[in-house]
Amino acid sequence: MSGSLAHISQPVAAPPRRGVRRWLSVLLALFLLAGSLALNAPAAHAGGLGVGYDIGMGFLGAYNTDVDGRQAYCADLGADSPFAQTHGPETVTSLDSLSRQQLAELNYVLDRWGQSGDPNVTAAVALFVWSITDPGTYNSHGMSGDTYYVGRAPASERGTILANLAAMRQEATVNAVTDPSLTLSLDMADQYAGTLTVATHPAGLTGTATLTDAVFADGSTMRTIGAGAHPITGTPADGVPSYQIRASMNIAAAGYGAALDLYVTPGAQRLVAAVAGSSTGLSASASSPVIELDFQPEITTQVASRYVTEGDAFVDGLTVTVSKGTWIHLDGNPIEVTATGTLYGPFDEQPTEADTPPAGAPVVGTETVTLTGAGSYTSPGTITAPESGFYTWVWGIDKDAHGANAKYLTDSFTDRFGQVAETSVVPFQPVAVSEADQRLAIPGDALTDTITVSSSNGAWLKKDGTHIPVVFEGTAYQVPGTLPPAQDAVIDDNAVPLGTVTITADGPGVYTSPSVVAPSGGFVTWVWEVKKSSQPEWVRDYLAADWQDDYGINVETTSVRWPITATSLMREYNVHPGGRAFDVVTVSGFPANHGDFTGDGYWNADLDELRYTVYGPFATDTELTDDLDLTAAPVLTELTTPARNGVYKLGYTDDDKIVPTEPGFYVLVTTFEGDDRVQPYQSSPADVLERFYVPPTGTEVPVTVITQATPEALIGEPFSDTALVQGTKIPDGAYLVFRAYGPHPAEAGAVCETPFYVSDEIPVTQAGIYHSGTTTVTEPGNVYWVETLYGADGEVIAEGTCGAPGETTVISEQPDELRVKTNAVSTVTLGEPVHDVATVTGTVPEGARLVFEAYRQEGENATCTAEELVFTSAVIDLDGPGDYASDEVVFDQVGTYYWVETVIDKDGTILHRGLCGAPDETTTVTPVPEEPGKPGAPGELAQTGADGGWWPLGLAGGLIAAATGGVLLFGRRLAIARERAGYVREEDEMFEEFRAQFEGAKEE
């Protein structure tokens, strides 16, 4: 079926209707009976319905002749169906009054489509035949015959049938011919080069041409060709003085010509089909004149392989021809001709083709081949590839070097230098030596790598005068765990790829990579590779092999230093001279093994010291700002603890007591100098949670309010304000109200007109810390907080100012890329539940899901495989940025557990996977203590407080700590940390309610 026809399925022919089948059954029985009575009668062939449609309107399609297994088509619309004995076929060159062109078009269509198994095609053929053989009847129904007779097909198929019919008519008009023909002619330009000219009608005919004593351009004596001039080369027998070329050709011209195969059924429709069999073939032949010969051998070569591996042999293929004469034989044997090949190279690019090699061209070696006639030869292959480069052959025949046989050679021969077909390439091996541009970095930094690239086996090859570009792929891997990676040829299976960048090196040199964003913390190591499959297709063959450098090379590694946090709260806010201040500092963010790493020669050992400095006294609290010069500030005392995660109670023993002797304001600043794994850290001198006040003896502390808002947040993230209320006498019934204004563009300045958030009235019963509760916004900008302390009568006791320092929250857009930050419960006692929390920011794809896993650790190295897996959370659907918590789980063993969070899209592709061993993803399960410890002796606690109104509070706090073994204080630290992050757990809220029973404060 022609490609121009509509493509449909190929069903079998529609079955005859039930009545027709019954009639056919009777008729068949009669035929069988007649056959049994006339055994000597010739075989009868009855026609039947073939592929087509019969929906009760008359059959439309092909008939099975049952004579020769072919399908034929009705030529007489008004005659009976040809179900009786059918005779034929007979090839006819005339039919009724049809023109020869009509016969040719019928023959063309019937040949191309008449034997189709598609009823939409056979139906179209039937319409085509009727419209030519019986046009009167076809168009006698008051409408187009096409429209009328296509009604015999199902309505759903009529459009397809008519489209097929239109395509058949168009192709038949263009391609059908009445008299196909074939002629050949041979023309010789010299003794060997000639042309076989083929002329056909129609021009598109093709057939098999055969040459005698000659070959076509591809070396064959037989080819399928069409009309046109076809170059040939004479191939006389060796040693003959003359020869003659002959050519013959046969074409199967099925479907061409003004003829049809006719089937006749007496008294019924005639059937027609395309002319079948060999009768449609064309043939012709031609011969050249006798050609007189002489003898001139010539050589063309083609290297056996365009690309040769270093160390392999160069092999050249020689094709020997005779341009004048035939190869002369002496005493029945061909004379021997010596060909000498010289291999030049290496060159860094394809040499320019020339008649002779350039002066001083390097020579690798020479080889000789003995020629004994026209044909193909192979060089010995004694020269091996020494290094990368282009190597080109030059072959020649020196007539004078052949002694007595020189007279049989017409002349010497030398081919051209630098031919591409005679040139082999030894691919080069690009490699790189790299060094990370950042030895130390912090999360969010742009990490880059510098690579020095070269070829390790010779020249970096060129094409068209320019170095061949090579794509180097560098992948930055986050090393599992928290220790530096070990160098290895194999990439750690647990390493997390952070991103892959590419550098296209346009020759040897130094290149700097695009950047990859540093993760939350840990070591990042680069691995560079050259993959042939990643190069442009035309480059691949010029490269020797894939290449990859080692994983974990120290100079290719960056330490993204972990950020730590220290959340703390002074237990008292007013302390009398000679009294004691107490602080509990919760430190997180250190790797679990911090302090154990002693260095490896490239990375320095951990610095295992946290320093707590109490600065003061200061005359006013306005001096306690972020930009306070601590180098010149007065120092009350300095304490140290190991630089490890944990809860540190300061001031509870005689060894670390904090005893202010002078009136004024004091603040505790936590400092870590930083090492190769952890960032430097210093808490802010402006932190209201870390200050206390020593009033002058016998004086009252006035009521004041100092506030500290969440400094920054993303759209949709919760943020809040915190107030430190100080004063000796807090009026009964006092309460705080926080108001938030904005968000406003930063350039607009502080504007506090109509608040979008107003907190509840928060009762203030004594000095202490009070929280506003959290809120969120949907637009970026600056949010300005104003706190107001009211008396019981609603009179303002103290009020902040719009835009006061520390009272602005900067709201930023959510990042475009998906980001996930996690914070697991860091320490629990065996038997207590724990969970992990993921803060998701950025664009969250629809259908994304989150799963938490926990792995129990047995050794020193962080390992998160199926063997260590002890918990998998339920799948959590992500509906946008926000905080997502895992299920609660109770671990059944004391030890260290690493959490790993994974975000996948709706198709299961991993969008993010956390790092095994990340500090904020570590939970330490400790044994159940035998008896709660006490933070200090009652006598020491009795010294704490101010003017007698505060010591009971200190005693109450001590009793709380004693009763809970520090657990509530630790819970308080977690609550503060989570409040700052905009997340409050139910257990934190329970702690606040418990604390309120002792301190009379309500915190939200």
Secondary structure as UniProt FT lines:
FT   TURN            3..4
FT   HELIX           18..37
FT   TURN            39..40
FT   STRAND          48..53
FT   STRAND          60..64
FT   STRAND          71..74
FT   TURN            77..78
FT   STRAND          87..92
FT   TURN            96..97
FT   HELIX           100..113
FT   TURN            114..115
FT   HELIX           119..133
FT   HELIX           135..138
FT   HELIX           145..149
FT   HELIX           150..152
FT   HELIX           155..175
FT   STRAND          181..188
FT   STRAND          193..201
FT   TURN            203..204
FT   STRAND          206..212
FT   STRAND          214..216
FT   TURN            217..218
FT   STRAND          222..226
FT   STRAND          228..234
FT   TURN            238..239
FT   STRAND          242..243
FT   STRAND          246..252
FT   TURN            254..255
FT   STRAND          260..264
FT   TURN            266..267
FT   STRAND          271..273
FT   HELIX           277..280
FT   STRAND          281..287
FT   STRAND          291..292
FT   STRAND          296..303
FT   TURN            310..311
FT   STRAND          316..324
FT   STRAND          329..330
FT   TURN            331..332
FT   STRAND          333..334
FT   STRAND          337..347
FT   TURN            359..360
FT   STRAND          363..371
FT   STRAND          375..378
FT   STRAND          388..397
FT   HELIX           399..408
FT   STRAND          413..414
FT   HELIX           420..422
FT   STRAND          423..426
FT   STRAND          430..436
FT   STRAND          440..441
FT   TURN            443..444
FT   STRAND          446..447
FT   STRAND          449..455
FT   STRAND          462..463
FT   TURN            464..465
FT   STRAND          466..467
FT   STRAND          470..478
FT   TURN            493..494
FT   STRAND          496..505
FT   STRAND          509..512
FT   STRAND          516..517
FT   STRAND          522..530
FT   HELIX           532..534
FT   HELIX           537..540
FT   TURN            541..542
FT   STRAND          547..548
FT   HELIX           554..556
FT   STRAND          557..560
FT   STRAND          565..570
FT   TURN            577..578
FT   STRAND          583..588
FT   TURN            592..596
FT   STRAND          610..618
FT   HELIX           621..623
FT   TURN            626..627
FT   TURN            630..631
FT   STRAND          635..641
FT   STRAND          646..650
FT   HELIX           654..656
FT   STRAND          664..672
FT   STRAND          681..682
FT   TURN            685..686
FT   HELIX           688..690
FT   STRAND          691..694
FT   TURN            697..698
FT   STRAND          704..709
FT   STRAND          712..714
FT   TURN            715..716
FT   STRAND          721..726
FT   TURN            732..733
FT   STRAND          735..744
FT   HELIX           746..748
FT   STRAND          757..758
FT   STRAND          762..763
FT   STRAND          768..771
FT   STRAND          781..790
FT   TURN            792..793
FT   STRAND          796..799
FT   TURN            802..803
FT   TURN            805..806
FT   STRAND          808..812
FT   STRAND          819..822
FT   STRAND          827..829
FT   TURN            830..831
FT   STRAND          837..841
FT   TURN            846..847
FT   STRAND          849..856
FT   TURN            866..868
FT   STRAND          869..872
FT   STRAND          876..877
FT   STRAND          882..885
FT   STRAND          895..904
FT   TURN            906..907
FT   STRAND          910..913
FT   TURN            916..917
FT   HELIX           919..921
FT   STRAND          922..926
FT   HELIX           938..942
FT   TURN            947..949
FT   HELIX           951..964
FT   TURN            965..966
FT   HELIX           967..980
FT   TURN            981..982
FT   HELIX           986..999
//
